[in-house]
């Protein structure tokens, strides 16, 4: 069942070091016209653009290097991906979503780290500029989880810039343009709000990308962000909670106040003109692939058809995957590939095929590459625009776990009488 080629058998597990050692050099890149999807990532080559390392911290450079090594090892997928060059986000682009004083505060923390070689942790609450950046200088992690080293801000600019480069490419048109792509963003972004960095996130990659598309391209008047990371993307919600131009849908684990960030209840629906354009599906601990499929079938599809976005951006966190040390859930890697294949169909139906995936969480260094490979495979597989069933109409028989219909019903009830009129 499910869209043809939507998921594969789980990839064999390899350590990143073995994958890199065993993989032959990639063949010459094919012409752009022959590639099927975009890939953006940044390899830190100097301390000036290197985020971290912080000993023992789960958000490390190994996350991206292991994922890239896995993609390189899959020659068919690797050749079908057009690799975009690095691109640095400017201050004016970051300020589409972030306060200038906050950007300056983060840059000051990076400068301090460069002066003495010690990592800094951003304030556990409030913007960096409150009280001056020195007030939160610590050698240990303490109660903070989000660090800055000398190259972190440059790395964060490149993380945002890779996604902006992808927006330019999918909006560019022409025979060599691709409609979809995967950005291996690091540091991640969905916990960063206008004036606060938290949850390992410095700048909000997907929020800046959505605002950039709306600001730069007249043909983009609405953007949909779907966040399937196990943690609620409260930063993205905060940035757009007053907007009717950006629809934000979160499907995440919600255990009241016991699971970070303890936000994202179904009653959080947006404010003012944005009321009805913020959807939260608060799922229980341990949810699996069937729950995410059910969220897409019953919430994402009807919301997208009502909203009619011109671009879909996915905050693709993989910490809901089975085995992730931070997520406590049980989504198999191949489920993320199946979701991606169906989202491609939905994007062709409502958004001209424009679908961008941006890495958020995912901290198991063997499971994360499995998930990334499944998503990349789904992005480059042959796709029949005219044929096939409706998106998410046919769940794969191998999906496991509860459908979490209670959580889905609560989200639909919260929005039944609002702008999108979600069906009950």
N, C-alpha and C positions, 0 to 999 in steps of 0.2 A: 504494500500500500504506500501512498505518498507519491510525490512527484518523482519521475524517473531520474535516478542518479542523485536523489536528494541526500542520501547518506550512504556511507560505506561501512564495512566492518571496522571495528576499532583498530587503529594503527598499532603496530608492535612498539613496545616501549624500548627506548634507548636513552642512555645518558647523553646530555648535550655534547660532552667531549668526544664520545664514541661516534656520534653522528657526524660531527665536524671532521674527525679524522678519517672516517670511512667514505665520506662523500667525495666523488671525483670533482675536479673543477667544473663549474657549469659551462655548458656550450655557449657559443656566441649568442647574443640576444637576437631574437627574431625581429623583423620589421614591426614598427608600431601597429601597422594595419592588421597584423596577424595575432596580436595579443588580445585577450578577452577581458581582462580586468586590470586595475591599477594596484600597485603596492607601494606604500611609503613607509620608510623606517630610517632611523638615524643610528649609525655606528659611531660611538664616541671614540675619537682617535687621539684626543689630547685632554689634559685636565681642564682646559678652557671651556669645553662643552660636555663634560662628563658629570652626570648626576650620581653622587655617591662615590665610593661605597660607604655604608655604615654597617659595621659588623653586626651580624645577626638580624638585620632588618629584612623583612620578607620582600620589600619592593627593591629589587636589585636589577642590575644590567643583564644578569643571566636570563631574565625572563624574555627579553627580546632576542638575545643571541641564540638561545635554545630554540625559539620559534623560527628564526630565520634559517638556522641549520636544518631544521626539519623540512622547511619548504625547499631549500636547496637540494635536499636528499630526494625529493619527489620531482624528478626531471620534467615530467609532463606538466605538472602544475607550475613549476618554476618558469618554464619557457612561455607559458600562457599569461604570465603576469608582466605588465610593463612597469619597470621600476622608475619611480619618479626621483629626480634629484633633490637634495636637501633644499629647504626654503625656510628662511628665518622670519617669524612674525614680527612686525614692527610695533612700536608703542601705540600708534594710532589704531592698529588692528586689535591689539589686546584691550585697548580702552573701549572697544565696542561692548565689552562685558565687564571690565574690571576698572576700579577706581585708580586714577593716576597715583595717588598716595600709597596705595597698596602695592602697586608695581615697584615704586621707589623703595618701599620698605623691604621687599624681598631682595631687590638688588643690593641693598645695604647689607643684608644678612650674608649674601654671597661674597661681598667684598670683605667682610670681617672674617669669613671662613678662609678666604684666600690669603689673608694677612698672617694667620697663625696655623693654618692647616687643619683646624677643627671644624667639624660639622656643627651646624646650629639647628635648633628645633623651633618652628614657628609657634606663636602663642596658642595655647590650647583653646582660647576664646578671644574674640575680637580681632580687629585688623592688626597687621604687623606694626603699623605706624603708631599705635596707641602706646604711649610711654616710651617710645623709641625702641629700635630693634634690640638694643643691648639688654633690655629687661628680661629677655627670654633665652639668653645664651646659656646653654648647658652642655656638658660633655655626654651625659647619659640621656636616655630617652625620657625618663620621668613619666609624666602623664601625657606628653605630646607624642604624636606618631609621625609627623610630617617634617622632614628634614630638608636643609639647604646646605649644599657644599659650594665650593668656589665656582664650579661649572654648571650648577643646577639651573640658573635662570636662562643661560644660553641653551641648555638642553631643552628646557620647557618651551622656549621660543621656537626651537626646531620641531618639537612635538606638535605644537599648534600649527606651525608653518607647513608641515607635511600634509595636514588635513586641508589647509587652505589651498595648497597646490592641487590637491585632489578635487576640490570644489571647482577650481578653474578648469580642470581637464574635463570633468563630466558636463560642465556648462559650455564647453568650447565648441561642440559640434564638429562636423567634418568626418571624413571616412576613417581617420585614425583615432578618433576619440572613443573612450570606453564609457559605459554608463554606470559601472559599479567599481568598487575598490575597497581595499583593506589598508588601514593605517595602523601600524604598530606603535601607537603613541606611548611615549615614556618620557617624563612622568605622566601618570593618568590624570584625569581632569574632573570627573563628574561631581566630586565633593567640594570643589572650589566655587565660592560665590563671588559676588562683586568685590567684597572687601575682606575676604577670609580664605586662607588656604588650610585645608584639613584633609584627613583620610588619605594621606600620601599624595594629594593633588595640590599643585601650585597654581596653574592657570586652567580654565575649563575649556578643553580642546573642542568638544562638540558644540558648546554654546557659542564660542567665537566663530566657529565654522558656520553655524546657522545664521548668526547675525551678519557675518561677512557676505553670505549668499544673498540675504535680503537687501543689504546695503549696496552691493556691487552690481547685481543682475536684475534689471527691471522685470524680467520674465519670472522671477521668483517672488511670489507674494505670500507664500505659506510654506513653512518647514515643519515636518514631523520628526520628533526625536523619540525613539523607543529605546529604553534603558533596561536591559535584561541582567545587569550585574546583580549579584546577590545582595549587595548593600544599596539602600535607597540613594539615588542621586539628588540629594537635597540641595547641592549647589546649583545644578541645572534648574531645578524647580524654583529656587529663590530668584534666579536671574530672570526667568520668564513668567513668573506667577501673575504679573499684571498685563501680559501680552496675549492678544488673540491671533497674532501672526505665527506663533510657534506653539504647536501642540506637543506637550511632554507626557509620555506614557511610561510609567515605572512599574515593573514587575519584580518584586524583591521579597526577601525574607523580613518579616516584621514580628518581633516577639515583645511587643510593648516597649518597655524601656531597657530591655536586657540585651539588645543586639544593635550594634552601631549602624546608623546614627540615631536610631530611635525616632525617626520621622517617617512620613509616608503612609499615614492612615488613609483610608478611603474617603474620609471627610475633607481632606485637603484637596480642594478642587480649583484653586486659583482665586485671585482677588480682582475686584473692580472689573475692568474690561477683559481681564484674563479669566474671569470666573467661567468654568466649564471647559477650559483648555488645559487642565492639569489632571491627569488620571493616575491614580495609585491603586495597584492590585497588590494587597498586602498578604503574602503567602506564608504558610507555616514552616517552621524548621523541618528540614529533611525532604522538601519537595523535589520531584524529579522531572524528567523530560515531558511527561504527560501533562503536568501542570502548565509548563510554558507553552506547549502546543495549544492547550485549552485557552490560555490567556489570549494568544494570538487569534484563535478562531472566534472567540466570543467578545473580545474587546478591541484588539488592534485592527482587525479587518473592518468591522462596522465603523469604528472611529475614523479610520483613514478614508473610507468611502464617503463619509459625511464631510470631513474636513477638506479633502481633495488637495493634499500637499503637492508642491512642485519639486520637492526634494525630501528624501527620507534619510536620516542619519541614525545609526544604531550605536548606542554606548554598549559595546560588546565586551562585557566583563565575563570572565570564565571562572570566577570563584564560587559559582553554584555547581561546578562540576564535581562529580564524585571523587573524593580523595583530597580536595583542596583543604589546606590546613586552617583557613579562615572562614569557610562558608557553611559547613555543616549541612550540605544538601547533597543530592544524588543524581544530578543530570549527567547522562553519559555524553562523552565528546561527540559522538555521531549525531546526537539530537541537535547540537548547534549547527551542524551542516544541514540537517533537514529543515530547521527553522530558516536558515539563510536562503535555501532554495525556494521556499514558499514566499519569503519576503521579496525575492527577486520578482516573482509572479505578481505580487501585490504592487510593487513599484512600477511594473509595466502597466498595470491597470490604472493607477491613479497618478503617477509621478513621472511619466515618460521614461521609466526604467531607471531613474537616478536613485541609486542606493549606495550609501557609504557606511562602512563599518569601522569603528574606532576602538582600539583596545583600551579597556579600563583595567579591572582587576584580573586575578588569576595567578596563584602563587605556588602551585605545585609544578616543579620544573620538568616533570615528565608528562603530566596531564595537560598542562597549558599548551605545549606544542601539538598534542593530539587535537585539541580543540581548534587551534589556529589552522592546522592542516585541513580539518573538515570544512571550516568556513571558506578557506581559499579554494578548495576543490569545488564547493558549491558555486562559488562566484565565476569560475572559469568553465564549468561544464556547459555543453551545448544546451541551448534553451530555445524552446518553441514558443514564440510570443503569442501565436494565435491558438495553439492547441492546449490540451491539458485541462484538468478540473479547476474549479475555483480555488484560490489560495486557501490552504489549511482545511480543505474539505475532506481530505482522506488521510487520517493519521496513520503513520506506520504501525504495523502490527507489533513491532518490538518495543514501542514506547511503554515505559513502566511508571507506576506510582499513581497517586490520587490525582484526579482532575481538579481538585480544589475548587469545586463549583461554589462553595459558600463564599470564599474570598472574591471570586469573580462576580457573584451576584451582588455583593455589597458595593463593589466598584460601579456596577451598572445601575444600581439603585441610586447612588450618589449623583449620577449623570443622566438619569432617565428624563428629567424635566429641564435639563440645562441645554447648552448650545448644540451638543452633538447628539442628544436624545438616544443614548445607548439603549438597545433593546433588553428587556428583562427575560 
